[in-house]
Amino acid sequence: MKSEKKLAHGLLQKAELINNSTEKDKITDKKKDKPKKADRILSKTMHLFVIILLVLIVLLFFTAGLRFGWTKFSAAKKDTSIAMVEKQLSLCQELVTAKYRYSDIVVVKKAMGFSKSYSIVKFSGLLRAGIADITDVSFTISDDGKSISLKIPAAEILGNELTEQDVFDEKQSIFVPITTQEIFDEIETARRQAAENLIADGILSEARNYAVRIITQFMYSAGFETVYCN
């Protein structure tokens, strides 16, 4: 009986040793599995990071390409607008924005002793004011080609022509004759005075303001959405 008990006790101890060894192996296997799982998670994270990085790079190049293309397109559009404005301005040259008709009477008198001569002449003139050369207008166009800023020069007298001349009354003496040149010089003096009076009354300011309105409307009709004039 004792031998049987010893044999059973020995088998029981061996079973416990085998069980303990199995448990240790399981714990060891679990410890070995943990690094493998960590490696797999790290590998997936790196793979995802690489994909995101590649997507960002592709988007960056795509955005740069779009920006470059848009810049080229905007530059071409701007150059076209500049060429169009320059061409249209060159066709206009002188821009008359104010006309004023006036009349006056000049009297030329000469006397020597008892001899006297006089001539009374009525004349009419036409004064023109505006921009002498519209190609002097400087301008800048926005990058998108939608707005334009123009710097318009001051208006000036473009012409002061004699349109009519009539002798209202005259008396000529052979001793003190009045020459045609003397009459013409007197009319010229009166014309210059008429121009000075019109300038003092603000005709140049009116002419420039009207020029600004004309050029502004012209630029709107040319396709610009915003027009600045100064």
Secondary structure, 3 states (H helix, E strand, C coil): CHHHHHHHHHHHHHHHHHHHHHHHHHHHHHHHHHHHHHHHHHHHHHHHHHHHHHHHHHHHHHHHHHHHHHHHHHHHHHHHHHHHHHHHHHHHCCEEEEEEEEEEEEEEEEEECCEEEEEEEEEEEEEEEEECCHHHCEEEECCCCCEEEEECCCCEEEEEEEEEEEEEEEECCCCCCCCHHHHHHHHHHHHHHHHHHHHHCCHHHHHHHHHHHHHHHHHHHCCCCEEEEC
